[in-house]
Amino acid sequence: MNLMINGIDAMKDVHGTRELAIKARCAETDQVLVSVNDTGVGLPPQQSDQVFDAFFTTKPHGTGMGLSISRSIVESHGGRLWAANNSHARGKFCFVPACQVKEHG
């Protein structure tokens, strides 16, 4: 949810077509890869990992907690969350949730 809200926020001041796309596909490792792409203001490449640091924000009124908490949640379930380069949209965040099925018995 946080990734979608961030994408919507990033497109507030964009003139023209705005697009938020959420996609899921099979990754090479038989895991699900989920991506959230937007046509917003974008993220400078040098900040692609820094945005996950607690209290770091690119928004004038941001708290810097949303992406840090999102990454913690994904990682606590054995997954991974990162910012990715995207030539078609300006912001792209991806995550691979842990997809193990445990047998009880």
N, C-alpha and C positions, 0 to 999 in steps of 0.2 A: 504494500500500500504506500509506504514511504517513497519508493522509487517512482510510482505513478504521480504522487503529489509533487515531488521535486521536478518531474518532467513538465507538469502543468505550470508550475511556477516559472520554470525556465522559458516558457513560451509567452508569458504575459505581455512582454514588450515587443514581440516579433510581429512585423507587418506581413500580411499575406497568409498563405496556407500554413496552418499549424497541424501537426500530426503527432500523435502519441501511439506507438505500436508496441504491443506486448506479444512476444512470440515464444513458442516452446518447440523444441525439436530434439531428436535423439543426438546425443554427442557421440564421438568416436568410441567412448568407453562404456557404451550402453547406459549412460546416464541421461537425464533430461537436462538440457541447457535452456534456461529461461533468459530472455533479454527484454529490456525496456528501453526503447529508443524514442527520442523526441527531436523536434526541429527547433529547439530553443537556442539560447545564446551560446551554448557549448561550454566545454570545460577545457581550460588550457592543459596541454599534455603534461606539463611539469607538476600539475596538481592532481593527477589522476589517482595517486595513492594517498596523497595528503588529505583528500576530502573524507577519508575514513577515520582520521584522527579526531578524538573527542575535542570539542570546542572549536574546531576549525570550520569556518563557513565562508562561502562565496556570496552569501545573501546579505543585504544591508541589515535585515532584522532577523537573521537566522541564529539558532542556538548552537549549531555545530554538533548536535546530538543525533539527528536522524540517521545518517549513514553509518555512524559509529555503532549505534544500537542495531541497525539492520544487519551489519556484518557480524556482530556478536551473536545475534539470533541464528543466522545461517550457519556460522561456524560451530555453535553449540550443538547443532544437529548433524555435524560432520560434513557440512557443505562448504562452498567457497563463493565469495561475492567480490567482484572487481569492476572497475571502470574500463571500458574498452574503446579503442579507436573505431571511428565509424565515419566513412566517407559520405554516406547518404543522409544521415541525420547528425545532429550536432552533439547530442548527449546519448551515451549508450552505457547501460549498466547490465551486467550479466551475473547470473548465479547458477551454480550446480548444487542442487540439494543432495543430501545423502539418500540413496535409494536402495538400501539393503532391506530385504525381507528376512526377518528372523523367524525361525521355526520354533514353536513351543512344543514341548513334548516330554 
